[in-house]
Amino acid sequence: MASLVIRKLDDRTKSRLRVRAAHHGRSMEEEAREILRSELARPEHQQPLNVAQAIRQLFAPFGGVDLPEIRRDLPRKPPDFLK
């Protein structure tokens, strides 16, 4: 098996990794391996969702809602200040 050294890891990231590892009952090294393993298992073409896509995906199983069309008047003519 190969080894990997990560240099210049900021303290905040290291601290978050340590807390996450403790939460899962793993060492920091094993937690880093699991993060890499799970992230690299996703298909490469799969793009991360933006907020709108994430919300849509979350609520799609409940079905949509048909909203009535709102009739609107034509926009008024803008004022002409040069007269």
C-alpha positions as CSV (number, residue, x, y, z in Angstrom):
1,M,0.0,0.0,0.0
2,A,1.1,3.5,-0.7
3,S,1.7,6.3,1.8
4,L,0.6,9.9,1.6
5,V,2.0,12.9,3.5
6,I,0.0,16.1,3.6
7,R,2.0,19.1,4.4
8,K,0.8,22.6,5.3
9,L,-2.5,21.5,6.7
10,D,-4.0,24.4,8.5
11,D,-4.8,24.0,12.2
12,R,-8.5,24.5,11.8
13,T,-8.7,21.6,9.2
14,K,-6.6,19.4,11.4
15,S,-8.8,20.1,14.4
16,R,-12.0,19.4,12.4
17,L,-10.5,16.1,11.2
18,R,-9.6,15.2,14.7
19,V,-13.2,15.9,16.0
20,R,-14.8,14.1,13.1
21,A,-12.5,11.1,13.6
22,A,-13.4,11.0,17.3
23,H,-17.1,11.2,16.5
24,H,-16.8,8.2,14.2
25,G,-14.5,6.3,16.6
26,R,-11.5,6.3,14.2
27,S,-8.0,7.6,14.2
28,M,-7.3,10.8,12.2
29,E,-5.5,8.7,9.6
30,E,-8.4,6.3,9.2
31,E,-10.8,9.2,9.0
32,A,-8.8,10.8,6.2
33,R,-8.7,7.5,4.3
34,E,-12.4,7.1,4.6
35,I,-13.0,10.7,3.4
36,L,-10.8,10.1,0.4
37,R,-12.3,6.7,-0.3
38,S,-15.9,7.9,-0.2
39,E,-15.2,11.1,-2.2
40,L,-13.3,9.3,-4.9
41,A,-16.1,6.6,-5.1
42,R,-18.5,9.2,-6.6
43,P,-18.6,9.3,-10.4
44,E,-16.3,12.0,-11.7
45,H,-19.0,13.6,-13.9
46,Q,-21.3,14.1,-10.9
47,Q,-21.2,17.8,-10.1
48,P,-21.9,19.1,-6.6
49,L,-25.4,20.4,-6.3
50,N,-26.1,24.1,-5.8
51,V,-28.6,25.1,-3.2
52,A,-31.6,25.2,-5.6
53,Q,-30.7,21.7,-7.0
54,A,-30.3,20.3,-3.5
55,I,-33.7,21.7,-2.4
56,R,-35.4,20.4,-5.5
57,Q,-33.8,16.9,-5.0
58,L,-34.9,16.9,-1.4
59,F,-38.6,17.8,-2.1
60,A,-39.0,16.1,-5.5
61,P,-40.5,12.9,-3.9
62,F,-43.4,14.8,-2.5
63,G,-44.5,16.0,-6.0
64,G,-45.1,19.5,-7.4
65,V,-47.6,22.2,-6.8
66,D,-49.6,23.8,-9.6
67,L,-49.9,27.5,-8.9
68,P,-52.5,29.6,-10.7
69,E,-51.2,32.0,-13.4
70,I,-51.1,35.6,-12.2
71,R,-52.5,38.0,-14.7
72,R,-50.6,41.2,-14.8
73,D,-51.1,44.5,-16.6
74,L,-48.6,45.7,-19.1
75,P,-45.8,47.7,-17.6
76,R,-46.3,51.4,-17.6
77,K,-44.4,53.7,-19.9
78,P,-41.3,55.1,-18.2
79,P,-41.3,58.9,-17.5
80,D,-39.5,61.1,-20.0
81,F,-37.4,63.6,-17.9
82,L,-36.1,65.4,-20.9
83,K,-39.3,67.2,-21.8
